Amino acid sequence: MTRFTNLIAASATAIAALGAALPALAGGHGMKNIVEIAAGDERFSTLVAAVTAADLGETLSGEGPFTVFAPVDDAFAALPEGTLEGLLEPGMKDDLTNVLMYHVVSGAVMSGDIPMGTMVSGTALDGANLCVTKDEGVMLNDGSGMMANVIVADIEASNGVIHVVDKVLLPGNDPDC
């Protein structure tokens, strides 16, 4: 667990340094990007550590626009024992990247843009889809049999939008929408 704690601390420091430099590089528009918002929110410390381990900080700080379904720390903690630690191992970088990119959709999709009912949505992971269902709220189905709920919607960023979810979405299942 110490390695994991050290990784979170190092990730927060690296992302904070990147975040401090980006407004000047981006013309000082003032609005934070997706990575800066995540790095500044204690609910996402595990996500930030994972993004850092996968070397995706620069990508997700890029122009976008992106929609990120961001799992909270409790969602990572609910993964089967050893899953997160295994994904954070250096030799598992490709698998970790796939899991993280499965949480990213191209474009800035606000919750109000999602039609009622169920639809298929492509993700940034090549060939992978999610089922998005909107009724009283927005839910995501990765085909695992467990739905992820959007618990906070529409956190606007300079390069897209974040929707906070209560489950880590896992690629590999072909959801039937």
Secondary structure, 3 states (H helix, E strand, C coil): CHHHHHHHHHHHHHHHHHHHHHHHHCCCCCCCCHHHHHHCCHHHHHHHHHHHHCCCHHHHCCCCCEEEEEECHHHHHCCCCCHHHHHCCHHHHHHHHHHHHCCEEECCCCHHHCCCEEEEEECCCCCCEEEEEECCCEEEECCCCCEEEEEEEEEEECCEEEEEECCCCCCCCCCCC
